[in-house]
């Protein structure tokens, strides 16, 4: 599942790079999109790791 998410994000990044080449860079700033996608990816990865780590313990989401 994590790999699937990783491939989805990579696909989105490639699409954004292609579209940003076609569109004006002021319409869609690339660094902002990369930072947002990386934050979402890290948040989900940490959430899955915590969920798996505390699955048999006292910690529940």
PyMOL commands that set and color helices and strands:
alter all, ss='L'
color gray80, all
select helices_A, chain A and resi 2-22+30-53
alter helices_A, ss='H'
color red, helices_A
deselect
rebuild
show_as cartoon
